[in-house]
Each structure stands twice: as C-alpha cells, then as structure tokens.
Amino acid sequence: MAEEMLQEAYATALQQWPVEGTPTNPRAWLISTARHKAIDRIRRARRLEIKSGEIARASLGAGEKDAEVEDDMVRDDRLRLIFTCCHPALPIDARVALTLRTVCGVTTEEISRAFLIPVATMAQRLVRAKSKIRDAGIPYQVPSQDELRDRLDGVLLVIYLIFNEGYLASSGDALIRREMCTEAIRLGRVLCELLPRQSEARALLGLMLLHDSRSDARVSAEEELILLEEQDRSLWRWEQIREGTQLVESALRSGAAGAYAVQASIAALHAGAKTAQETDWRQIAGLYDVLLRMEHSPVVEVNRAVAVAMSGDLEAGLALLDQLQERGELQGFHLLPAARADLLRRLGRMSEAAEAYRRALGLAANDIERKFLRRRLGEVEVGSNEVKK
C-alpha cells in the first residue's frame, strides 16, 4: 500500500505542481500526500468490508450457487484472478499492467521496462486504470465462460510478460528468475486445459517451453552470459523442445497463425538447429517480416535486423539498426546499441563497436548482462588499439 500510495502522490504532483508551483519541501509534500491517501483507502476498505458482509448475508444462497459455477470454470486461483483483472473496459496496455502489478507481483519498474516507457508514465497509467475502475464501478468478478475469450488477449500477454521477466530479468544480479518462468509455464498449461481449442494459447505455451529449454546453457558456472551461438547444445532439454515443437505444429495446423505462433516458429527453428551454423537465418528473417505485418514493434525490428545480418548481410542488418537508432523510439532499450555493437565488431569497426558497447552498458540494469558487455567492451578496445598501431 505504501508503494501504491506514493505512486498516486507522484501522479498528483505531476498534475498540480506545473499549475500551483513546486512546494518548498517536495519530499515532505509527497510523504504527507501519500499518507493521507493511505488513510482514505483504509477508511474506504473498512466501509466496504461492513457493506460486503451485509450484502453477503442478504444473498447467501444465490451467492454460494454462483460462486460454485464460477469456480468450476477457472479452478486455478491465480489464473482466475488474472482473468478477473483483465477487464475489457480498460485499454489492453492498462489492464495488462494493472494485472502484472496487483496479481503477479511485478514491480512498476519492471513493468515500465517491459513496455519501454518511463517509470513515472507507467505509475500514472496504473493510477488512471484504478481510477477508471473506481469511477465507472467496474466489478471485480470472475467472468462467465462466454466472457473468457473477450479477455484472452490480455491474459496471454500477462503470461508472456511474466515469462519474459523471468527468462531475461530486467535488473538484479541474476539473468534468469526461474520461479517466474516456471509459474508462467504452469499458467500456460492450465490455460490450454481451460481453452483447448485456442491455438494461440498452445502457441504461447510452446514458445515458453522452447525458450526455457535453453536455460541451463545460458549462464556459465562463473556467472558469465553465454550467447545462443556459443551455447553447449547438449545442455538443452530436448524432451521440452519436442513438446514445444509439437505444440507449435498443432497451433499452426489449427488455422491462421497469430503472433505467438510466429514467435514460437522462430524459436523452433533455433531449437531445431544442431549447430549454430545450421540455423536457418533466412527463414527466421522472413518470419520476422510476417510478425512485423501483424504487429509493428521496434523491438521486433531489432530482431529482424539481426536475422538479416546473420543470414549473410552484415551491412544491411547494421543499416536497419542505424535507422532504428535515428528514429529514437528505443532510447532506453539497451539491446539496440548492444546489437549494433556486435555487428560493428563482426565488421571489424572496433572503435565504433566500443562506443556502442559503452552506450549499451550505460542502459543495462542486469548485472550479468553488464558483466558481459564490459568484457566485450574490453575486447573491442584492445582490437581498436591494435588497429591504430
């Protein structure tokens, strides 16, 4: 509650200070405002508890019957809460962010990195979403069977982002948060059981299994990041790869492929290559073209540029990344300068690569990634000095 009330105080400050002026002691103002908001919330919660008890006693029989029906639809507690929170009255970004924050325990900072927006902007978005729920009287109740599909896109995105934060932690001293990956995969399995005909649910589960199968090979015993092309593929979990590939193939046979099916197809191509050299980068680049037509995303553009470069045209891939950098859409995304640095290194342009690695290092917040970037920076700096000699 303290964290949420401080976020609301920040949002109030952003509205009031530009009009009324910055207070003499901003810190004290924020703390006082947050405290008053917390007191108001506690009072409202107490009144709601009293009223809820009265309502429950008045409609006990009907309420118990409805609850039994709802519980039968979504038996898993967390998945039930995710479906409940992903209300279609909210924009999808807002409902997903609010669900991640309130149900899944993802911090505001982690959510803001996932959406590639500033923390203050995300905090405002969360406050606005809560305000809309309150002002519009949107009920928090488990949706009926007919309503599940209206909320499916949001639920899939929530599970996808939980997995992403677990697979590549946005900050901290660990690259992989295994408990988050495990929970996302578990939720994916439950969702597939609940909606067995939803091909995108199967595709998402397949995507997560294929990525997770490589976890043991991604970090060395010395806590060093190991890139995909350098991984010991004997450490990959092949049973998991087979299951993930079967799920992807099943999703593709069901009809029109969605975004998760395309991403899972890319992951399956990586997993199916016995060596890094056998990776079908040309087909992967083509699949990224398909994905871009489905949902325009600068992050997908970064991945496509790398695929173009790795398919044999380093200069073309670098040109695509340079265009992205000039557009300025990914200013806080460390993987863009990291990708540029790698292509510049492969092209032998060491001084430019060093500059790009420094920029990536300044943006990265994960300790394992920072350690890797520092090592690569040292290597290209040595190479740059040798060229100058």
Salt bridges, closest charged atoms under 4 A:
GLU3 OE1 - ARG101 NH2 1.75
GLU4 OE1 - ARG41 NH1 2.82
GLU4 OE1 - LYS130 NZ 3.28
GLU8 OE2 - ARG41 NH2 3.79
ASP71 OD1 - ARG80 NE 3.51
ASP72 OD1 - ARG75 NH2 3.67
ASP76 OD1 - ARG186 NH1 2.56
ASP77 OD1 - ARG80 NH1 2.90
ASP93 OD2 - ARG125 NH1 3.94
GLU110 OE2 - ARG177 NH1 2.74
ASP135 OD1 - ARG134 NE 3.49
GLU165 OE2 - ARG177 NH1 3.13
GLU179 OE2 - ARG177 NE 3.93
GLU183 OE2 - ARG78 NH1 3.56
GLU183 OE1 - ARG186 NE 2.95
ASP212 OD2 - ARG237 NH2 2.81
ASP216 OD1 - ARG178 NH2 3.73
ASP216 OD2 - ARG237 NH1 2.98
GLU224 OE2 - LYS371 NZ 3.78
GLU224 OE1 - ARG375 NE 3.54
GLU229 OE2 - ARG346 NH2 2.40
GLU230 OE2 - ARG376 NH2 3.28
GLU239 OE1 - ARG242 NH2 2.84
GLU243 OE2 - ARG189 NH1 2.62
ASP289 OD1 - ARG304 NE 2.27
GLU301 OE2 - HIS296 NE2 3.21
GLU301 OE2 - ARG327 NH2 2.85
GLU315 OE1 - ARG349 NH1 3.89
ASP322 OD1 - ARG340 NE 2.69
GLU329 OE2 - ARG327 NH2 2.43
ASP342 OD1 - ARG345 NH2 2.72
ASP342 OD2 - ARG346 NE 2.82
ASP342 OD1 - ARG376 NH1 3.70
GLU352 OE2 - ARG349 NE 2.90
GLU369 OE2 - HIS334 NE2 3.04
GLU379 OE2 - ARG375 NH1 3.33
GLU379 OE1 - ARG376 NE 3.28
GLU381 OE2 - ARG358 NH2 3.04
